[in-house]
Amino acid sequence: MALFSVNTTFEEFATVVCEDRRSATLDAGNVKLTYNALLEKAEAREKERLKEEARRQRKMESGFKSLLKSHNVDYQTPWEVARLKLENEPAFECITLESERVRLFKEYQHDLEEACSHHHSRSKKSKKNKKQKKRSKSRSLSLSDEERRGHGSAVVGKHRRTGGRGHSPKSRDGSNNNSGGGSSDSEGLGGSQHGSRKGSSSTGMSRRRKGKRKKASRSSRSVSVD
């Protein structure tokens, strides 16, 4: 059936089949099966046709937008100005409807505006991230300086504490040395006393010797007189 399409109903198909003499031996079941098979083939052809048409439409739209780009049309260019630049181009004439041309023109400008805004937002974010990195770096440096200062003060305090403890044994040693000096002084005093005793005993002995000598001389004188 040459005129069979996806829009053909079963009643229309059955009417045409019944008008043919060759369908006298066909029952209703066979007619229904034939209709379904033809309908499936028609739907497949329609899908392929729609795909091809969409592909061709996308190609024309892409050519039209490329034409806009080649003529330096931006998102602020009015349609009337852009149309004067494009109206003699083949890609412009491929789009037959004026409404489609305007629609594609507005879509192109919208895409450009979004791309520009996205680029600016990315540049702003990058600048903001750089500022935040600088701030965090300065904060980390200040914190490290404070930690170093705190560590240095802790070391100084520890050195002072250990130094005070180190002087105490010296003081103890000094006290011991002083006590030792006291003992040496007492020993010196004892030695001096002992020396004075020896001196006094030696003087007493010399006096005794002198007395004995005097007595001996006196006795010798008395013997000579007699």
C-alpha positions as CSV (number, residue, x, y, z in Angstrom):
1,M,0.0,0.0,0.0
2,A,1.7,3.1,-1.3
3,L,-0.2,5.6,0.8
4,F,0.2,3.8,4.1
5,S,1.7,6.0,6.9
6,V,1.9,6.2,10.6
7,N,-1.4,8.1,10.5
8,T,-3.3,5.4,8.7
9,T,-5.9,3.7,10.9
10,F,-6.9,0.1,10.8
11,E,-10.4,0.9,9.5
12,E,-9.0,2.8,6.5
13,F,-6.6,-0.1,5.8
14,A,-9.3,-2.7,6.1
15,T,-11.6,-0.8,3.8
16,V,-9.0,-0.5,1.1
17,V,-8.1,-4.2,1.4
18,C,-11.7,-5.4,1.2
19,E,-12.3,-3.4,-2.0
20,D,-9.6,-5.6,-3.6
21,R,-10.9,-8.9,-5.0
22,R,-7.8,-10.7,-4.0
23,S,-8.7,-10.2,-0.3
24,A,-11.8,-12.5,-0.5
25,T,-9.9,-15.4,0.9
26,L,-8.4,-13.3,3.8
27,D,-9.9,-13.4,7.2
28,A,-9.9,-10.5,9.7
29,G,-7.0,-11.9,11.7
30,N,-4.7,-11.9,8.7
31,V,-5.7,-8.4,7.8
32,K,-4.9,-7.2,11.3
33,L,-1.5,-8.8,11.3
34,T,-0.7,-7.2,7.9
35,Y,-1.8,-3.8,9.2
36,N,0.5,-4.1,12.3
37,A,3.5,-5.1,10.2
38,L,3.0,-2.2,7.8
39,L,2.5,0.2,10.7
40,E,5.8,-0.9,12.3
41,K,7.7,-0.3,9.1
42,A,6.0,3.1,8.6
43,E,7.0,4.2,12.2
44,A,10.6,3.2,11.5
45,R,10.7,5.2,8.3
46,E,9.2,8.2,10.2
47,K,11.8,8.0,13.0
48,E,14.6,8.0,10.4
49,R,13.1,10.9,8.6
50,L,12.8,12.9,11.8
51,K,16.4,12.2,12.7
52,E,17.6,13.3,9.3
53,E,15.5,16.4,9.5
54,A,16.8,17.2,13.0
55,R,20.4,16.6,11.8
56,R,19.9,19.0,8.9
57,Q,18.3,21.6,11.1
58,R,21.1,21.5,13.6
59,K,23.6,21.9,10.7
60,M,21.7,25.0,9.4
61,E,21.5,26.4,12.9
62,S,25.2,25.9,13.5
63,G,26.1,27.5,10.2
64,F,23.9,30.5,11.1
65,K,25.6,31.0,14.5
66,S,29.0,30.6,12.9
67,L,28.0,33.3,10.5
68,L,27.1,35.6,13.5
69,K,30.5,34.9,15.0
70,S,32.4,35.5,11.8
71,H,30.8,39.0,11.6
72,N,31.8,39.9,15.2
73,V,28.2,40.0,16.4
74,D,28.2,40.3,20.3
75,Y,25.5,40.1,22.9
76,Q,24.9,43.9,22.7
77,T,24.4,44.1,18.9
78,P,20.8,44.8,17.8
79,W,19.1,42.4,15.5
80,E,18.6,45.1,12.8
81,V,22.3,45.8,12.6
82,A,23.2,42.1,12.5
83,R,20.6,41.4,9.8
84,L,22.1,44.0,7.5
85,K,25.5,42.2,7.8
86,L,24.0,38.7,7.2
87,E,21.2,39.0,4.8
88,N,23.2,38.2,1.6
89,E,24.9,35.1,3.1
90,P,23.9,31.5,2.1
91,A,23.8,30.4,5.8
92,F,21.3,33.2,6.4
93,E,19.1,32.2,3.5
94,C,19.0,28.5,4.6
95,I,16.9,29.6,7.5
96,T,13.7,30.5,5.7
97,L,11.6,31.7,8.6
98,E,12.4,35.1,10.1
99,S,11.2,33.9,13.5
100,E,13.8,31.1,13.5
101,R,16.5,33.6,12.6
102,V,15.6,35.9,15.5
103,R,15.4,32.9,17.8
104,L,18.8,31.7,16.8
105,F,20.2,35.2,17.1
106,K,18.9,35.6,20.7
107,E,20.2,32.2,21.6
108,Y,23.6,33.1,20.3
109,Q,23.6,36.4,22.3
110,H,22.4,34.6,25.5
111,D,25.3,32.1,25.2
112,L,27.8,34.9,24.7
113,E,26.5,36.8,27.8
114,E,26.6,33.7,30.0
115,A,30.1,32.9,28.8
116,C,31.3,36.4,29.6
117,S,29.6,36.4,33.0
118,H,31.1,33.0,33.8
119,H,34.5,34.2,32.8
120,H,34.2,37.4,35.0
121,S,32.9,35.3,38.0
122,R,35.8,32.9,37.6
123,S,38.3,35.8,37.5
124,K,36.7,37.3,40.6
125,K,36.8,34.0,42.4
126,S,40.5,33.5,41.5
127,K,41.3,37.0,42.8
128,K,39.3,36.3,46.0
129,N,41.1,32.9,46.4
130,K,44.5,34.7,46.0
131,K,43.6,37.2,48.6
132,Q,42.5,34.5,51.0
133,K,45.7,32.5,50.4
134,K,47.7,35.6,51.2
135,R,45.7,36.2,54.3
136,S,46.1,32.6,55.5
137,K,49.8,32.7,54.7
138,S,50.3,35.9,56.7
139,R,48.3,34.4,59.6
140,S,50.4,31.3,59.5
141,L,53.6,33.4,59.5
142,S,52.4,35.4,62.5
143,L,51.4,32.3,64.4
144,S,54.8,30.7,63.7
145,D,56.5,33.9,65.0
146,E,54.4,33.8,68.1
147,E,55.2,30.1,68.6
148,R,58.9,30.9,68.2
149,R,58.7,33.7,70.7
150,G,56.8,31.5,73.2
151,H,59.4,28.7,72.7
152,G,62.2,31.2,73.3
153,S,60.7,32.6,76.5
154,A,60.1,29.0,77.7
155,V,63.8,28.2,77.0
156,V,65.0,31.3,78.9
157,G,62.7,30.5,81.8
158,K,64.0,27.0,82.0
159,H,67.6,28.2,81.8
160,R,67.0,30.5,84.7
161,R,65.4,27.8,86.8
162,T,68.2,25.4,86.1
163,G,70.8,28.1,86.8
164,G,69.3,28.8,90.2
165,R,69.5,25.2,91.1
166,G,73.1,25.0,89.9
167,H,74.1,27.8,92.4
168,S,72.7,26.0,95.4
169,P,75.4,23.3,95.4
170,K,78.0,26.0,95.1
171,S,76.6,27.7,98.1
172,R,76.6,24.4,99.9
173,D,80.2,23.8,98.9
174,G,81.0,27.3,99.9
175,S,79.5,26.7,103.4
176,N,81.5,23.5,103.6
177,N,84.6,25.3,102.6
178,N,83.9,27.9,105.2
179,S,83.5,25.2,107.8
180,G,86.7,23.7,106.6
181,G,88.4,27.1,106.9
182,G,87.1,27.3,110.5
183,S,88.6,24.0,111.4
184,S,91.9,25.1,109.9
185,D,91.7,28.3,111.9
186,S,91.2,26.2,115.1
187,E,94.1,24.1,114.2
188,G,96.2,27.2,113.7
189,L,95.2,28.4,117.1
190,G,96.0,25.1,118.7
191,G,99.4,25.1,117.1
192,S,100.2,28.6,118.3
193,Q,99.2,27.7,121.9
194,H,101.4,24.6,121.7
195,G,104.3,26.8,120.5
196,S,103.8,29.2,123.4
197,R,103.9,26.4,125.9
198,K,107.1,25.1,124.5
199,G,108.6,28.6,124.7
200,S,107.6,29.0,128.3
201,S,109.1,25.6,129.3
202,S,112.4,26.4,127.6
203,T,112.7,29.7,129.4
204,G,112.0,27.9,132.7
205,M,114.8,25.4,132.1
206,S,117.3,28.1,131.2
207,R,116.5,29.9,134.5
208,R,116.9,26.7,136.4
209,R,120.3,26.2,134.8
210,K,121.4,29.7,135.7
211,G,120.3,29.1,139.3
212,K,122.4,25.9,139.6
213,R,125.4,27.7,138.1
214,K,125.1,30.5,140.7
215,K,124.9,28.0,143.5
216,A,127.9,26.1,142.2
217,S,130.0,29.3,142.0
218,R,129.0,30.3,145.6
219,S,130.0,26.9,147.0
220,S,133.3,27.1,145.2
221,R,134.0,30.5,146.7
222,S,133.2,29.2,150.2
223,V,135.6,26.4,149.9
224,S,138.4,28.6,148.7
225,V,137.9,31.0,151.8
226,D,138.1,28.2,154.2
